[in-house]
Amino acid sequence: MRIMLFFVILTFTSGAVAEWRPLPSTQQGYELRYDPDSSRVETRINGEIRPLWDGVHRLENGRVLRIQNGIAVRDRSVMQSRPEPRVVREEVSACEMLARKSCGLGGSCATSESCRHAQQLLGFYKEAGYGERGRIEKQCREALDDTQFFKPCPVPPQSAYATACSDLVAKSCGSYGQCKATESCDLAQQLQNMEYDEKLMLLNLKQKTPTTRQCEEVFGDDELFSPCLR
């Protein structure tokens, strides 16, 4: 009888198992899988499978994934804000982007080797004639992908420029990072990283990006972005 009962349970469970499909990992390295029948998305954290938390997640391929109640939302809006393009029009040269990425928008990595080499390329670009600039620009584009030699400057917990996203990080992570292990802090940092990447392409660093506006809209959402009270 026990054998028959075990066989029935096993058969039922096998039929109910979702056909999970892999998704690109998040830019923070979280592995994702997706059930196309239910639109559920799960992630692996410390070896444990759990639903991906609600909010905005940027994937390693550059796409943005929005999760609401554990379900992937199949539209282009983010956090119930009005739909708007996620792509910020590129306004600076690849060499300028490389220097910003290596040195930091606030110059927090100005003394690093990566910054020195990036600034050197930027100097060559600015001094080059029109015909030579294209070749140097190509070198800078290739250098942007070489994160081993041109190591990106880490986004500081409290950005050198005050924005709604850095305020959101301070709210959820704490002034000294005392709540950095919480999901609210992780999501706030994801948004700040997205904003940082967008600002790399702007002539005016004080200009708001789509992610800056999202941070402004969700700042008061204490359920998703719990204040750090430690």
C-alpha positions in Angstrom: 0.0 0.0 0.0 2.8 2.4 0.9 4.6 1.6 -2.4 1.4 2.4 -4.3 0.8 5.6 -2.4 4.4 6.7 -3.0 3.9 6.0 -6.8 0.7 8.0 -6.9 2.3 11.0 -5.1 5.4 10.8 -7.4 3.2 10.7 -10.5 1.1 13.6 -9.3 4.2 15.7 -8.4 5.9 15.0 -11.7 2.8 16.1 -13.6 2.7 19.4 -11.6 6.3 20.3 -12.1 6.7 23.5 -14.1 8.9 23.5 -17.1 11.3 26.1 -15.9 13.4 27.9 -18.5 16.7 29.7 -17.7 16.9 33.5 -18.0 19.9 35.7 -18.2 21.4 36.4 -14.8 20.9 39.8 -13.2 23.8 42.2 -13.3 24.4 41.4 -9.6 24.9 37.7 -10.6 21.6 36.2 -9.4 20.6 33.1 -11.5 17.1 33.2 -12.7 14.6 30.7 -14.1 11.2 31.3 -15.6 7.9 29.3 -15.8 6.2 30.3 -19.1 2.8 28.9 -18.0 2.5 30.9 -14.8 5.1 33.7 -15.6 6.7 33.1 -12.2 10.4 33.9 -11.9 12.6 32.3 -9.3 16.2 32.9 -8.2 18.9 31.0 -6.3 20.3 32.8 -3.3 22.9 31.0 -1.1 21.8 27.7 -2.7 18.1 28.2 -1.9 15.5 28.6 -4.7 13.0 31.4 -3.9 10.7 33.7 -5.8 12.3 36.8 -7.3 11.4 39.8 -5.2 9.1 42.4 -6.5 10.6 45.4 -8.3 13.0 46.2 -11.2 15.9 44.0 -12.1 18.4 44.7 -14.9 19.7 41.5 -16.6 23.2 40.9 -17.8 22.1 41.3 -21.4 20.9 44.9 -20.6 17.2 44.1 -20.6 15.0 45.2 -17.7 12.7 42.7 -15.9 9.8 43.9 -13.7 8.4 41.6 -11.1 5.0 42.2 -9.4 3.7 39.7 -6.8 6.3 37.3 -8.0 5.1 37.4 -11.6 7.0 38.8 -14.6 5.0 41.7 -15.9 4.9 41.6 -19.7 4.8 45.3 -20.5 7.3 48.1 -20.7 6.3 50.0 -17.7 8.4 49.9 -14.6 7.1 49.9 -11.0 3.7 51.2 -12.2 5.2 54.4 -13.5 4.4 55.8 -16.9 6.0 53.9 -19.7 9.1 55.7 -21.1 12.2 54.6 -23.0 14.8 52.9 -20.9 17.6 53.9 -23.3 19.4 57.2 -22.6 20.6 58.7 -25.8 24.4 58.6 -26.0 25.8 62.1 -25.8 29.4 61.7 -25.0 32.2 59.9 -26.8 33.2 56.3 -25.9 36.5 57.7 -24.6 34.7 60.0 -22.2 32.5 57.1 -21.1 35.6 55.0 -20.4 37.2 57.7 -18.3 34.0 58.2 -16.3 33.5 54.5 -15.8 37.2 53.9 -14.7 37.6 57.1 -12.6 34.1 57.3 -11.2 31.5 60.0 -11.8 32.7 61.8 -8.6 36.4 60.9 -9.2 36.4 58.4 -6.4 38.9 56.2 -8.4 41.0 59.0 -9.8 44.2 57.5 -8.5 43.7 54.0 -9.9 45.7 52.6 -12.8 42.5 52.0 -14.8 41.6 55.7 -14.5 45.1 56.8 -15.5 45.0 54.7 -18.7 41.5 55.8 -19.5 42.4 59.4 -19.1 45.4 58.9 -21.4 43.1 57.5 -24.1 40.7 60.4 -23.6 43.6 62.8 -24.0 44.7 61.2 -27.3 41.1 61.4 -28.5 40.8 65.1 -27.7 44.1 66.0 -29.3 43.6 63.8 -32.4 42.6 65.2 -35.7 39.2 64.4 -37.2 40.4 61.5 -39.3 42.3 59.9 -36.4 39.4 60.3 -33.9 37.4 57.4 -35.3 40.3 55.0 -34.8 40.8 56.1 -31.1 37.0 56.0 -30.5 37.0 52.4 -31.7 39.8 51.6 -29.2 37.8 53.1 -26.4 34.7 51.1 -27.3 36.8 47.9 -27.2 38.2 49.1 -23.9 34.8 49.5 -22.4 34.3 45.7 -22.7 37.8 45.0 -21.2 36.8 45.2 -17.5 39.9 43.3 -16.5 42.4 46.0 -17.6 39.9 49.0 -17.4 38.3 48.0 -14.1 35.1 50.0 -13.5 35.1 52.2 -10.5 32.5 50.8 -7.9 29.4 52.9 -7.4 29.9 54.5 -4.0 27.1 53.7 -1.4 26.5 57.4 -1.0 27.0 58.9 -4.5 29.2 62.0 -5.0 26.1 63.6 -6.6 22.9 63.7 -4.6 20.0 62.0 -6.5 16.7 60.3 -5.6 18.4 56.9 -6.1 21.3 57.6 -3.7 18.7 58.8 -1.2 16.8 55.6 -1.7 20.0 53.6 -1.0 20.5 55.6 2.2 16.9 55.0 3.2 16.9 51.2 2.7 20.6 50.4 3.4 21.2 52.8 6.2 23.7 55.6 6.5 26.5 53.2 7.3 25.2 50.2 5.3 23.8 48.5 8.5 20.9 47.1 6.5 22.9 46.1 3.4 21.8 42.4 3.7 18.1 43.2 3.1 16.2 42.8 -0.1 15.1 46.5 0.0 18.7 47.6 0.1 19.7 45.2 -2.7 16.9 46.5 -5.0 17.7 50.2 -4.1 21.4 49.5 -5.1 20.2 47.9 -8.4 18.3 51.1 -9.2 21.3 53.2 -8.3 23.6 51.1 -10.5 21.1 51.5 -13.4 21.0 55.3 -12.9 24.8 55.3 -12.7 25.1 53.5 -16.0 22.7 55.9 -17.6 24.6 59.0 -16.3 27.8 57.7 -17.9 26.3 58.8 -21.3 25.0 62.2 -20.3 26.8 65.5 -21.0 25.2 67.1 -17.9 25.6 64.7 -14.9 22.9 66.6 -13.0 20.3 65.7 -15.7 17.7 63.2 -14.5 17.6 59.8 -16.2 14.5 57.4 -16.5 15.8 55.6 -13.4 16.2 58.8 -11.4 12.5 59.5 -12.0 11.6 56.0 -11.0 13.5 56.4 -7.7 11.6 59.7 -7.1 8.3 57.9 -7.7 8.9 54.9 -5.4 10.8 56.7 -2.6 7.7 56.8 -0.5 6.9 53.1 -0.9 7.9 51.9 2.5 6.6 48.3 1.8 8.9 47.7 -1.1 11.7 49.9 0.2 11.6 49.4 4.0 13.4 52.1 5.9 16.5 50.9 7.8 15.8 51.4 11.4 18.9 49.8 13.0 
